Amino acid sequence: MPTSEVVELPPAETEIVKEHLGDLARVGKLGLAGMQERTNLIGGTLTAQSEPGKGSTITIELPA
């Protein structure tokens, strides 16, 4: 069974990511399809689960 690891960014890096996400969204580079494409390009897998009233979970597993 594969193990999962959560990686948390330091606050300064989180702010940089947030700034760039806005830029990407303006040019249409975000979304589930884009996430799937990028995950596949680096040999990973993406799964999405959603339940009405409970939200969604997106899991990306990448090779070590």
PAKOL-919100 format. One record per residue: x, y, z of N, C-alpha, C in turn; residue number from 1; residue in three letters. Coordinates in nm, 3 decimals, always signed. Each point is the difference from the previous one (the first is absolute). Layout:
! PAKOL-919100
ATOM     n.c1     n.c2     n.c3    ca.c1    ca.c2    ca.c3     c.c1     c.c2     c.c3  guti  kese
ATOM        X        Y        Z        X        Y        Z        X        Y        Z   NUM   ALA
...
***
This chain:
! PAKOL-919100
ATOM     n.c1     n.c2     n.c3    ca.c1    ca.c2    ca.c3     c.c1     c.c2     c.c3  guti  kese
ATOM   +0.084   -0.118   +0.000   -0.084   +0.118   +0.000   +0.089   +0.125   +0.000     1   MET
ATOM   -0.024   +0.095   -0.092   +0.082   +0.121   -0.004   -0.024   +0.087   +0.124     2   PRO
ATOM   +0.103   +0.069   +0.039   -0.014   +0.092   +0.112   -0.016   +0.141   -0.053     3   THR
ATOM   -0.058   +0.086   +0.080   -0.021   +0.139   -0.040   +0.085   +0.090   +0.087     4   SER
ATOM   +0.037   +0.112   -0.055   +0.078   +0.099   +0.073   -0.059   +0.137   -0.028     5   GLU
ATOM   -0.021   +0.075   +0.103   -0.050   +0.136   -0.015   +0.118   +0.094   +0.011     6   VAL
ATOM   +0.012   +0.088   -0.098   +0.109   +0.098   +0.001   -0.062   +0.137   +0.022     7   VAL
ATOM   +0.046   +0.067   +0.103   -0.050   +0.134   +0.029   +0.108   +0.102   -0.033     8   GLU
ATOM   -0.042   +0.107   -0.067   +0.093   +0.106   -0.036   +0.011   +0.101   +0.113     9   LEU
ATOM   +0.118   +0.058   +0.018   +0.012   +0.110   +0.096   -0.087   +0.116   -0.044    10   PRO
ATOM   -0.045   +0.085   +0.094   -0.089   +0.111   -0.034   +0.050   +0.088   -0.116    11   PRO
ATOM   +0.129   +0.031   -0.004   +0.053   +0.085   -0.106   -0.019   -0.065   -0.137    12   ALA
ATOM   +0.025   -0.129   -0.009   -0.017   -0.071   -0.126   -0.147   -0.014   -0.036    13   GLU
ATOM   -0.085   -0.016   +0.099   -0.144   -0.010   -0.024   -0.051   +0.127   -0.067    14   THR
ATOM   +0.047   +0.115   +0.044   -0.042   +0.127   -0.060   +0.045   +0.010   -0.145    15   GLU
ATOM   +0.120   -0.047   -0.030   +0.049   +0.001   -0.138   -0.089   -0.087   -0.088    16   ILE
ATOM   -0.034   -0.119   +0.049   -0.086   -0.092   -0.075   -0.136   +0.066   -0.025    17   VAL
ATOM   -0.058   +0.062   +0.102   -0.130   +0.065   -0.016   +0.005   +0.109   -0.106    18   LYS
ATOM   +0.107   +0.078   -0.002   +0.014   +0.106   -0.100   +0.003   -0.059   -0.141    19   GLU
ATOM   +0.075   -0.107   -0.019   +0.012   -0.060   -0.133   -0.125   -0.074   -0.043    20   HIS
ATOM   -0.076   -0.054   +0.095   -0.125   -0.068   -0.035   -0.096   +0.097   -0.066    21   LEU
ATOM   -0.004   +0.123   +0.049   -0.085   +0.101   -0.062   +0.040   +0.025   -0.144    22   GLY
ATOM   +0.130   +0.006   -0.025   +0.050   +0.020   -0.136   -0.042   -0.117   -0.090    23   ASP
ATOM   +0.015   -0.121   +0.050   -0.036   -0.118   -0.079   -0.149   -0.005   -0.029    24   LEU
ATOM   -0.080   +0.034   +0.098   -0.145   -0.003   -0.019   -0.043   +0.097   -0.109    25   ALA
ATOM   +0.064   +0.115   -0.006   -0.035   +0.100   -0.102   +0.025   -0.050   -0.142    26   ARG
ATOM   +0.095   -0.090   -0.018   +0.028   -0.051   -0.135   -0.053   -0.141   -0.020    27   VAL
ATOM   -0.089   -0.044   +0.089   -0.067   -0.129   -0.018   +0.086   -0.122   +0.025    28   GLY
ATOM   +0.094   +0.008   +0.092   +0.090   -0.113   +0.025   -0.032   -0.078   +0.126    29   LYS
ATOM   -0.116   +0.021   +0.057   -0.038   -0.076   +0.119   -0.122   -0.086   -0.031    30   LEU
ATOM   -0.025   -0.093   +0.083   -0.116   -0.087   -0.018   +0.040   -0.144   +0.012    31   GLY
ATOM   -0.099   -0.084   +0.018   +0.025   -0.142   +0.020   +0.070   -0.064   -0.120    32   LEU
ATOM   -0.039   +0.038   -0.120   +0.063   -0.058   -0.119   +0.148   +0.037   -0.006    33   ALA
ATOM   +0.033   +0.123   +0.034   +0.140   +0.044   +0.001   +0.080   -0.072   +0.107    34   GLY
ATOM   -0.064   -0.020   +0.116   +0.067   -0.074   +0.107   +0.028   -0.143   -0.043    35   MET
ATOM   -0.099   -0.063   -0.064   +0.017   -0.138   -0.048   +0.112   -0.008   -0.103    36   GLN
ATOM   +0.002   +0.092   -0.093   +0.102   +0.001   -0.104   +0.140   +0.013   +0.059    37   GLU
ATOM   +0.017   +0.093   +0.091   +0.132   +0.020   +0.060   +0.041   -0.118   +0.087    38   ARG
ATOM   -0.094   -0.058   +0.070   +0.030   -0.117   +0.082   +0.046   -0.116   -0.088    39   THR
ATOM   -0.069   -0.022   -0.110   +0.038   -0.107   -0.093   +0.139   +0.023   -0.058    40   ASN
ATOM   +0.032   +0.125   -0.030   +0.130   +0.031   -0.061   +0.117   -0.039   +0.090    41   LEU
ATOM   -0.020   +0.001   +0.130   +0.109   -0.035   +0.091   -0.017   -0.140   +0.060    42   ILE
ATOM   -0.088   -0.080   -0.061   -0.014   -0.140   +0.038   -0.084   -0.025   +0.123    43   GLY
ATOM   -0.084   +0.095   +0.036   -0.084   -0.015   +0.118   -0.142   -0.039   -0.035    44   GLY
ATOM   -0.081   -0.011   +0.103   -0.142   -0.028   -0.019   -0.082   +0.102   +0.078    45   THR
ATOM   -0.113   +0.036   -0.053   -0.091   +0.094   +0.064   -0.134   -0.069   +0.015    46   LEU
ATOM   -0.056   +0.007   +0.120   -0.135   -0.050   +0.022   -0.082   +0.111   +0.064    47   THR
ATOM   -0.126   +0.003   -0.035   -0.091   +0.100   +0.055   -0.122   -0.072   +0.055    48   ALA
ATOM   -0.038   +0.036   +0.122   -0.119   -0.055   +0.063   -0.085   +0.117   +0.046    49   GLN
ATOM   -0.130   -0.012   -0.019   -0.090   +0.106   +0.041   -0.128   -0.060   +0.053    50   SER
ATOM   -0.052   +0.063   +0.104   -0.126   -0.045   +0.056   -0.084   +0.123   +0.029    51   GLU
ATOM   -0.122   +0.005   -0.055   -0.085   +0.117   +0.023   -0.012   +0.034   +0.149    52   PRO
ATOM   +0.019   +0.126   +0.029   -0.011   +0.048   +0.137   +0.122   -0.026   +0.087    53   GLY
ATOM   +0.097   -0.074   -0.053   +0.119   -0.032   +0.080   +0.128   +0.052   -0.064    54   LYS
ATOM   -0.005   +0.045   -0.124   +0.119   +0.056   -0.064   +0.071   -0.100   -0.089    55   GLY
ATOM   +0.118   +0.041   -0.041   +0.080   -0.079   -0.094   +0.140   -0.021   +0.055    56   SER
ATOM   +0.059   -0.112   -0.040   +0.138   -0.030   +0.034   +0.075   -0.033   -0.128    57   THR
ATOM   +0.109   +0.071   -0.023   +0.086   -0.026   -0.115   +0.129   -0.058   +0.056    58   ILE
ATOM   +0.038   -0.117   -0.049   +0.123   -0.065   +0.045   +0.093   -0.017   -0.118    59   THR
ATOM   +0.124   +0.045   +0.016   +0.102   -0.016   -0.103   +0.111   -0.084   +0.061    60   ILE
ATOM   +0.032   -0.111   -0.065   +0.109   -0.086   +0.044   +0.111   +0.009   -0.104    61   GLU
ATOM   +0.121   +0.029   +0.048   +0.115   +0.015   -0.089   +0.104   -0.106   +0.030    62   LEU
ATOM   +0.075   -0.041   -0.101   +0.105   -0.098   +0.024   +0.110   +0.060   +0.087    63   PRO
ATOM   +0.062   -0.086   +0.081   +0.107   +0.047   +0.089   +0.126   +0.029   -0.079    64   ALA
***
